[in-house]
Amino acid sequence: MIDFEKATLLKLARIDPRDIAGSVEPLIVPGEELHAAFKTVRDFVVFTNKRVIAVNVQGMTGKKKDYTSLPYSKIQAFSVETAGHFDLDAELDLWFSGLGKVRFEFRGESDIRQISQLIGSYVL
């Protein structure tokens, strides 16, 4: 599992969920749908209607992957920080029962409010 106390997924940029669907398809349960996906150089995050899946691509070849499933049902609180004029990154902090805080940083062009609405619709 990704050590979220020491790591933050940085500079996530929106991608089409279909571009990485094959990578997470084996993890998807019946009735689960991909809503949004974001990628760094190698790692990526998928938002479904049930959870967040964080994928850490490891090794030189990238064949080894760590999949961390973060169910919305375990979120106790969340915080969104939008991008500004000088700080161009947006941030999403999620507090999970039994895990603590998880932080995702998005490039400024990402619509963090849309992500917040997505999370809120499943958590609240």
ABEGO torsion letter per residue (X at the ends): XBBAAABBBBGBBBBBAAAAAAAAAAABBBGBBBABBBBBAABBBBBBAABBBBBBBBEAAGABBBBBBBBAAABABBBBBBBBAABABBBBBBBBBGAEBBBBBBBAABBAAAAAAAAAAAAX
